[in-house]
């Protein structure tokens, strides 16, 4: 039985999971694509990489909202 701890770096290096991982261009946070299949190695994957949507500029919802607030205060 394998007992290795899967770290964020492990998932980023593993081609089975890397293709489902996305990163916000503004904050650098990682997440996973909403359509990630259930057949990927899942030990800690879902906890380390929550579902994330990116807009057309590669920004996560948090950064998009922060940018909107910043622009509305100008």
C-alpha positions in Angstrom: 0.0 0.0 0.0 1.3 3.5 -0.9 1.4 5.9 1.9 3.3 8.8 0.3 1.8 12.2 1.0 0.8 14.0 -2.2 1.9 17.6 -2.1 0.9 20.5 -4.4 4.2 20.1 -6.2 3.5 16.3 -6.8 0.2 17.1 -8.4 1.8 19.9 -10.5 4.4 17.4 -11.8 2.0 14.5 -12.4 0.7 14.7 -16.0 -2.5 12.9 -15.0 -3.5 15.9 -12.7 -1.5 18.8 -14.2 -3.7 19.1 -17.2 -6.7 19.8 -14.9 -4.9 22.4 -12.8 -5.3 26.1 -13.6 -3.7 29.2 -12.1 -4.9 32.8 -11.8 -2.6 35.2 -13.6 -3.2 37.9 -11.0 -3.0 36.2 -7.6 -1.2 33.0 -8.6 -3.6 30.8 -6.8 -4.1 27.3 -8.2 -7.4 25.6 -8.7 -8.9 22.9 -10.9 -11.1 23.1 -13.9 -14.8 22.6 -13.2 -15.0 19.7 -15.6 -12.2 17.7 -13.9 -13.0 14.0 -14.2 -13.5 11.8 -11.1 -10.9 9.3 -12.4 -7.8 11.3 -11.4 -5.7 10.5 -8.2 -7.7 12.2 -5.5 -5.8 12.0 -2.3 -5.8 15.6 -1.2 -6.2 16.8 -4.8 -9.7 18.3 -4.3 -8.6 20.0 -1.1 -5.4 21.5 -2.6 -7.1 22.5 -5.8 -10.7 23.8 -5.3 -12.8 24.3 -8.4 -11.8 27.6 -10.0 -13.3 29.5 -13.0 -11.0 31.8 -14.9 -12.3 34.7 -17.1 -11.1 35.4 -20.6 -8.1 37.2 -19.1 -7.1 34.3 -16.9 -8.3 35.9 -13.7 -10.2 34.0 -10.9 -13.5 35.2 -9.5 -11.8 36.8 -6.5 -9.5 38.9 -8.5 -12.2 39.9 -11.0 -14.4 41.1 -8.1 -11.5 42.9 -6.5 -10.7 44.6 -9.8 -14.3 45.7 -10.2 -14.4 47.1 -6.7 -11.2 49.0 -7.4 -12.5 50.4 -10.6 -15.8 51.5 -9.0 -13.9 53.5 -6.4 -11.9 55.5 -9.0 
